[in-house]
Amino acid sequence: MKNIPPVAFYFASVLSFVFANVSKDKSLSFYYILLVLGLVFFFAGMLKRIRTKR
């Protein structure tokens, strides 16, 4: 996790949001899981970017 660039976290976040939107009609619980996962990836990328700028 230390060598992963912040852009990879942002990309994973976008993919998670897209898959959440696609699966919204099929499974509501899977939608919320992917939504939370997307938020986690987004904030992980943001924290990684803040820490590497110092």
C-alpha positions in Angstrom: 0.0 0.0 0.0 3.0 2.2 0.5 4.0 2.2 -3.2 0.6 2.7 -4.7 0.2 6.2 -6.2 -2.8 8.3 -5.2 -4.2 8.2 -8.7 -4.7 4.5 -8.4 -7.0 5.1 -5.4 -8.9 7.7 -7.3 -9.4 5.4 -10.2 -10.6 2.6 -7.9 -13.0 5.1 -6.4 -14.4 6.0 -9.7 -14.8 2.4 -10.7 -16.5 1.6 -7.5 -19.0 4.4 -8.0 -19.7 3.3 -11.5 -20.3 -0.3 -10.5 -22.4 0.9 -7.6 -24.6 2.9 -10.0 -24.9 -0.1 -12.4 -25.9 -2.5 -9.6 -28.4 -0.2 -7.9 -31.4 -1.8 -9.5 -30.3 -5.4 -8.9 -29.0 -5.4 -5.3 -29.5 -2.5 -3.0 -27.1 -3.9 -0.3 -24.3 -4.4 -2.9 -24.9 -0.8 -4.1 -24.3 0.6 -0.6 -21.2 -1.6 -0.1 -19.7 -0.3 -3.3 -20.7 3.2 -2.4 -18.9 3.0 0.9 -15.9 1.3 -0.7 -15.7 4.1 -3.2 -15.6 6.7 -0.4 -12.9 4.8 1.4 -10.8 4.7 -1.8 -11.3 8.4 -2.4 -10.3 9.4 1.1 -7.3 6.9 1.1 -6.1 8.6 -2.1 -6.6 12.0 -0.6 -4.7 11.1 2.5 -1.9 9.6 0.4 -1.6 12.7 -1.7 -1.5 15.0 1.4 1.2 12.8 3.0 3.4 12.7 -0.1 3.3 16.4 -0.7 5.3 17.2 2.6 
